[in-house]
Amino acid sequence: MASSRKLQYADRVAIQQADQAIRKDVMRALVEVITNSNDSYSRLEHAGTATEGLIVIEVLRKHKNSVIRIQDFAEGMTDSRMDKVVGTYGEATSGLKEDKHVRGMWGRGLKDSIFGLGYGYVRSFKGANYYSCSLLLKKGVPTFDLDDPVRATVPLREKYNVPEGNSTLVEIIVSRDDVKMPQYNNLRNYLQRHFELRPIMSNPKRRIVLREMGTDWKIRQEHELSYRAPRGEKMLSERLKIPGFPAYAKLEVYRSGIELSTRGEEGDYADGGLLVISRATVISLTMLKFENDPYAAYFYGSIQCDYLHDLLKNDEPVLTATRDGINWTHPFAKALKTTVEAKLEPLIQAERDHAIHDEQTKLDKKLRQKLDRALHELNTIAVTELRDQRDGEGIRKLEVPESGMGFVPERLYVQTGQTATLTLRVALGENERMNATASIISNSPEIIVSTPQVVLKPHKTDPTVLEARVKVEGRQVGGEGTITAYLGRNRAQAIVQVHSKKETLTPPAPRGSNALFNDINFDDRTDPRQRVYYDRVNSSIVIATAAPSVKIYLDENNRLDTTVQGQVLLAELITEAVCREIAREGVEKGKYLVLEGSEADAIQNHFIRLQNRYAHLIHQYMVTKE
């Protein structure tokens, strides 16, 4: 053994510091080690070296002494580098002082990560040699052991899956009884959504692979991790001068059409809020003084300020000692906070005013009664046209769809980063058989099908119906897609939308079991290029009041329903949405006979037929002279 020594600080302080930094939290430790690997790739790229950017995380969960391995194929480390990076405390070893684009800021993350969970090893291939060291507790004493270098033989490279080149492998044994090891699926979700890892998870130059390992160290399952910011509209993009300091900040703010989870609800995994970034390094997630303001929950974005990096380089206490983000009592942080809040205030006030107006519209009894009556009649039209697909009371026959195949439910919400389940049901007929395999595809990159092939088995209570579970995962808040199942000539579809907050995952209760149309909404934030559309997830008709041809008929309170002209336009828009959706459903669900390959033409033809048949009735429901 080349050397063995106590770490260069007091035994008691070592464990206390690890507990303070890591808090017995596996995720905090993983963030540190993964970002170390990312830093290693960044240093190579900064020097002009091409990299493959692969980081592999392997997890072996056990009742005791679970194992976590994080491996990269970047720089590698020699024994002298290990002695400095692993065997000392408080050194600026990451490259921050040299202006390299890295995250490491204290030179202590690796030690804290290992001792915060138990003990561990660092192994590395660099050039022709193999290097290794350990961080162990020997009779309660934190100890650094550095082994002598050996030649990187072929068997040694095969053992650690490094056929050539450099690599670093950090192995942590979770030996502390008070540390809980997350389940694989939770770990997968947390890693993808942790705010500090988002630049890594969304970087096209990185490939992050998470594996669940068996006791024989064979792969049980693996997933490639990624993150995509919510869908949203850019509301603000400004370069701000920070008063009193030679500094600027770039503020970008987006608004999601779906309410986002906040730090108060999901902590480090919240979709809402602003990432504070300095030289490509995320150091905080915050909404400043609006953290608990419900009207701020639609906003996300970033504050980019490289001056924070300069302060850190000069050892200014601009970050908290416990790595919880920015120290907002620092004079520069205070000035930054005040400047950004002044820009956010009008956006959030506008959101508040909009919400109040919406609430007043919803509470308008006359409008609500008119819309409720209209919805009843619109659903009567839908049932009349599509009655062959529903039973005598208008309830869709989900057990045995007329087309022979269908999803339950037909509309689904899934939380971002989570998996949800659809049930595919098929009527057992001459052309179907037990154990038949259906193919499942998604038309959206934001909706991932985890089960692209499913085997159909008899229903538990009805052997004439086959069914299979289809798992889908949401990747981007606001994303929406169609899941299609194929079995021979049959097909079935379901609509899936990705939400942010857990409590929004349950669809609103329908007005009636036979309701194709649940509501009529007015939205001044909907894309004005489309005046009206049918929201298939929420079964509602949405009027874009910001569309130029709609806006001119709004009254002084931005209402469309108070003048005869506005009511006529509203009736026309509703007619368009209702007739197009009934035509689409009739063609797709087999109500209307269609030649193969001519579905689009059939939808258009039935749309025109339905307009001619029902437009005058819809005008009668919507246009009054009151």
N, C-alpha and C positions, 0 to 999 in steps of 0.2 A: 504494500500500500504506500502510495507516494506521500500522503499526509493525512493526519486526523487531528482536529482541533475543535475546541469550543467555538461557537459562533462569537463574533466580536462584540457582544453586548450581553448584559446580565440575563441569566436564565429566566428569571421571573418576567422580565421585560419582554423577552422574546415571545412567550406564549400570550402575554397580555396584549402585545402589539398585534399579533396574528388574530386574536379574538376581536380586537377593535376594528381591524381592517376587513376581516372576512366574516365575522359574526356567525361563525359556525354554519355558513350558508354556502352550499356547493356551487350555486350560481355565481356568487361573487368571486369564488376561486377560479371558476372556469373563465369568467370574463378576463381576469388577469392573465391567465396562461394563454388563452386564445389570442388576446391582443399582443402578447409577447411574440407569438408566431407570426402574426400579421406584421408587426414591426420589423421582424427579420426579413420578410419579403420586401417590405417598403424600403429598407436600407439597400437591398440589392437593386431594386428598381430605380431608386434615387441615383445609384451609381451607373445606371445604364445597362444592367444585366436583366435579360428576360427570365421570367420564372413561370412555373406551372401553377403556383398559387394554391396548392392543395394542402388543406389542414384536415386531418383525420382525428375524430374524437371517438374513442372506444370506451364503453361502459359495461362493466361486469357487476351486476347487482347481487349482493349476498346479504344474509342476515347480519353478518359481521364482516368487517374488512372488505367492503366493496372496493373495486379498483377502477380508476379513471386514467386513461391514457390519452395524451394529446400529442400528436406528431406532425411536424412540418418537414418540408424538404427544401429549406432555404439555406442559410449560411452554415449551420453547424457550429460547434464550439470546440476549441482546443482545451487542454487541461488548464492552461494559464487563464483563458477566458472564463472557464467554469469557476476557477478560484476567485475571480473578481466578481462575476455576476451572481453566482450561487453562494459562495462562501463568505461574502462580506455583506454589510448592511448599510444602507443609506448612500451608496455610491450612485452617481448619475451615469448609469451604464447603458441606457437605452439609445442614446444618440440625441436626446433633447437639447443638451448643451451645444451640440454641433449643428443645430438647426435642421436636423434630419426629421422627415415627416413621420414621427412615431408617437405612440401614446404614452409610453412609460415615462413617469415624471418623478418617481421617488427612488427607484432602484431597490425596492423591497417587495414588490408584488409577488414574485415567485416564492420567496421564503414564507411570506405570510400565507400564501395559498396552500402550501404544503403543510406547514405546522398548524394552520387553522382547521385542517381536516384530519390530520394524523401525521403521517410521515411519507417519504417518497424518494424517488430516484430521478436523476437526469442522465440520459444516455445520448451520445452524439457521434455521428460520423463526420469527419472533416478531413478531406484529402484521402490519404492512404491509411489513416489511423482511426481507431475507435476509442472514445473517451467516456468515462462514467464517474459519477459521484452520487452521494446520498445525503439526505437530511433526515437524521434519526434522533429519537429521544432515547438516550442511554442513561438509565437510572434517573430519569427526569431531567437530564441535561441535554439541551439542544446541541447536536453535534453535526459537523460537516466532515464527511469522509471523501477524499479524492483519490481515486484509484490510479495506478500507473497506466499510461497509454499502451494499447496493444495494436497489432496490425489488423486492419479491417478485412478479415478473411471472407471468402465466399459463404461458408456456413454461418458466420456471424451476421453478414448482411442478409442472408435468407431468414435468419431467426427474427430480425427486426424489420423485414420487408423493405429493405433498402438495396435494390440490385446494383445501383451505382449512385455517385454523387454524394452530396451532403444531406444530413438530416439531424433533427433534434427530437428526442422523445422524452416527455415528462410523464412520469408514472406516480400517481398519488394513491396511497392506501388510506381509505376512509376508516381509520381505526378508532376514532373518538366516538364514544357511546352517545354523546349529546348532539351528533350531527346526523340529520335525516337525509337519506339518499333519495332523490326524486325518482318517480317511475319514468320509464323511457319516454312515453308519449308526452308527459308533462315537461320533461327535460327538452324534448324536441321543440315544443311550443315556446318555452321560456327562452331558449337560445336564439330562436328566430326573431323574437320580438323585443329582447332586451335593448334598451335605447343605446347603450354604449357599443353594441355589436352591429347596429344597423348599417353603418358604412361598410363593414366587412361582409355582412350577409347580402348586401345589394351591389357589391363590387363585382363587375363582370370578370375581373382578373383573379378572383378568388373562387375556390370550390371547396365548400365546407361539407364534410361527410360525417354524419353521426351513425354509429353502429351500436347495436345491442349484442353483446357477446355471451356465448354459453360458457359453462364451466370448463369446457375443453378449448376455449378461445376460438371457437368457430363462430362465424357470423350468424346470428339468429334473424336479425332484420337490420336494414340500413336505409337512411334517407339523406338526400342532399338538401341542405338547409338554404333558405333564401328569405329575403324580406323585400316587400314593395310598399312604398308609402301609400296612404289612402288615396283614392281618386278624389280630385278636388279642383276648384277654380282658384287661380292665383288672384289674390286680393291686393297684395302689396309687394313691391320689390324696390327697396330704396337703400342708398348708401348714406349712413347717418354719421355726422360728426359728433363725437362725444365731448361735450363742453369741459374745458379745463385740462384736457389731456391730448397729446399728439396721436390721436387714435380715431379710427373709423370702424363702423360695424355695418355689415350688409344684412338687412332684415328682409326675409321672405316669408310671407304669410299666405296660407291657402285655406279655403273653406270647403269642408266636406259636406256633401248633401245628406250624410247620415251622422247622427250624433256620435261622437267619439268617446271612448273611455278616457277618464282623467287620472292624474297621479293619485288623487284621493281614493280612486276605485281600484286601480291596478298597479300602482306604484311604478316601478322601473319598466313595466311592460305596457304602459298606457299608449294608445294610438294618438291621443291629443297632446297638445303642448308644443313648445319650441325647443329644438335641440340647440344648445350652445356649443359652437364649434370653433376651435382654434387650430389652424393649419391642418385641416382634415381630421382632427381629433375631437370626438364628442366628449364633452366634459360635464354636461348637465342636461336635464330635461325639466323644463319649467314653463309655467304660464304667468310667472311673476305675481303681481297682486291679484290677478284674475284666476288664480289657481282653483278657487272654490266657487267661481261664478258660473252658474249653469249656462249662461249665454255664451260663454267662452268655449264650451265643449265641442263646437263644430270646427275649431281652428287648430291648425298645425303648421309647422314650418321650421325655420332656423334663424339663429343669430350667429353670423360668422364674424369673428373678431380675432385677428392674429395678434393684437396687442396683448391679449391674455397670455399667449405663448411667450412673449417678451418678458412679461412680469414673472412668469414661472421660471424662465431661464435665469432671472436675477434673484431667484429664491424669495420673491414676494409672496406673502400668505394670501393669495387670491383664491386658493382652493381650501376647503375644509381639511383638517388633519385626518378625518375619518373617511375621506374619499366619497363624500356624499354630494359633491358638486361644488358650486361656487360659494365662496365666503362673501355673502352680500353685504357684510359690514365693511369690507375693504372700500376705500374711497373711490377707486375706479369702478368697482362693481356697482356701487351705489349710483354713480353717474350713468353707467350703461343701463341700469334698470329703469331709472327715471326717463331716460331718452326713449327707450323702447316702449314703455308703458304709455307715453304720450301718443305714440303712433297706433297702439292697439285700441286705445279708448274709443275713438270714433267707430271702429269696426264692431266692437262689442256693443256699443250703444245702439248702432243700427240693427244689430241682431235682436237686441231687447225690444226696440220699437216694432220690429217686424213680428216678433212673437206676440206682442200685445195686440197688434192689429189682427193677426190670425185668430187669436182667442176671441176677440170681439166679433169677428165674422162667424166663428163657429157658434157663438152664443146668440146670434141673431135668429130669433125664433121663426120669423116669416121665411127667411132663406132656408133654414134647416127643414121646415115643414115642406117647402116646395121641393127641395132636393130629395127628401125621403119619399114623397109621393112619386117623383120622377123615377127614382131608383126602383121602386116597386113595379112601375109600369115597364121600365127597361128590362127588368129581369123576367117579366111576363112575356115580353117579346122574345127574349133569349130562350126561355123554356118552350115557347111555341115553335120556334125554329129548330131547336135541338132536342125536342122531347123524346125522340127515339133513343137517345143515349141515357135517358133518366127514367126512373120508375114512375109509378102513378102519382107519387107525391113530389116528383121533381128531384129526387135524391140520386146523385150519380152512383151507378153500380160499380163500386170500386173493386169488389171481390172478383167480378167477371166482366171486364169492360167489353163493350160491343165489338171493338176492333180486335179483341182477343188478348190484348196486352196493355198494361198500364202501370204507372207509378203511384205509390202512396207514400207521402202526399205528393200532389202535383206541383206544389209550391213549397219551398223550403228556405229558411234562413240558416246560415252557418256562421259561427263566430270565426273571425280571422285567426289562422293558425290552428284551428280545431278541426275535428272530423265529425261529420254528421251522417246519418244513415237514411237512405231511401229504400222502400220495399218495392221490388218489381214483381208484379203478379201476372200470370199467364193462364188463360183458360185451357185446360187439357182437352185437346181435340185430335182429329186425325193426323194433323201435321205436326203436333207437338208431342213430346215424349219426356218422361222423367229423366233427370240427369242431362238434359239438353243444356248447351252452353250459349249464353247470350253475350254479345259484345256491347260494351258501354263506352261512349265517348263524350267529351265535353267540347263545346265550341268556343271556350274561353280559357286563356292561360291563367286567369285568376281563380278558376274552379278546376281543381285537380281530381280526377277519378282515381281512387286508390285501388279499386277492384275492376280493372278493365275487362275481365272475363269472370262471369258468375255462373254457377251451376244451379239449375232450377230443381227444387225439391218439392214434394207434395205439401200442401198447406196442412197444418196440424189438425184442423177440424173439418176441412173439406178437401178430400182427395182429388176432386175434379179441378182444383186450382193449384198451379205450381207457383212457387215464389222463391226469391233470392234477395239477399241483402246487398245493397250497393253503397259503398262508402265514398264520400266526397270530402274534399278539404278546401277551405277558403284561404286564398293567398293574399288578397288585396281588398281592404275595406272599400265598399262601394262597387266592387266588381259584381257582375251578373252574367250568368250564362245558362245555356240550355244543355241538359244532360239527355242524351238519346240512347236508348237501348235497341239493339237489332237482334232479331231472332227469325231467320228465314226471311220471308217477305214482310213480317210484322215489325212494327217499331212503336216505341212509346217515348214520351218526352216529359221532363220535369224542369221547372225553372228554379234556379238556386241563386240566392243573393248573399253577399258577404257583409256581415255586420260587425261592429266593433264591441258593443257592450253585451254582456251576458243577458241582461234583463230584456233586451229587445229581440231575443231569438224566437219568442213565441209569437206567431202571426196574430193579428187582431181578430177577434171573434167575428165571424160573418153575420150579416143581417138575417140571413136565412140559409138553410142548407142547400137551397137551390140557387143561391145568388151568384151570378157571374160577375155582377157589378156591385161592389160594396160601398163605394163612396165617389163623390165628385169633389176634387180639390182644386184650389186656385194657388198657383205658385209663381212668384215673380222672379224666381231664381232658376227655373227650368230653362234649358237651352231655347232661346226665342226663335231659332230657325225651324222648330217644330211646334206649331201652335197648340196641338193637342196630341196626347198619346195615352195608350192604355198601359198602366203599370201592372204587369202580370203577377208580380210577387204579392202586391197588396190588393189586387183585384179592384183597382180604382182608376177613374178617368182623371187625368191631370191636364188642366188648362194653363198654358204658359202666358201669364198676363203681361210679360215683358215683350212679347212678340209685337212688332210694329202695328200689324193690322188688328190686334186686340187692344193694345194700349190706348189707341185713339178713342175707344168707346168706354173707357173707365171713367167713373165720376170723380169728384174731388177727393173722395175717400178711397180711391183705387178699387172701387167695386164695379163689377160688370153687370150685376143683376138689377140695378135700380132704375134703368131707363129701358124703354121699349126697344131701342136700337141695340142696346147691350144684350137684352134677353134674346133677341133674334139671332145675334151672333153666337151667343151661348148655346142656343138650340142647334145651330148648324154644326158647331164644334162637337157637341155631344153626339149628334147624329153620325158624324164622321167616325168618331171613336167606336161607338156602339156597333155600327154596321160592319166596320172593318174587323173588329174582334169576333163578332159572331161568324162572319165569313171565314176567318182564319180557323176558328175552332171547328166549324162544320166540316171544312176540308181536311184538317189534320186528324180529326177524330172519326172520320169515315161517314159522317152524316150525308155529305154530298158526294155523289159519284164523280171521280176524277180520273182522267187518263194519266197513266204513269209518266212523270216528267213534265206535266203541265199544271202543277199545283199553283204556281204563281198566277197564271192566267185564270184559273178557276176561282181563286180568292178575289181577284179583281172583278170578275164577272158577277159573283155573288154579292160583292160589296155594292155594286151599282144596282143590282136587283133589290137588295134590302133597303137602300136609300129610297128608291122609288116607292117601295111598299110602306115604309114606316116613317119617313121624314115628317109628314104632316102631323102624325100622332105625337111625335117628340116635340114639335113646335107647340102643339096644344098643351102639353104638360108644362113647358118652360116659359111660354110667353103669356103674360097677363097684362092688363091695362091699369093695374093698381099703381 
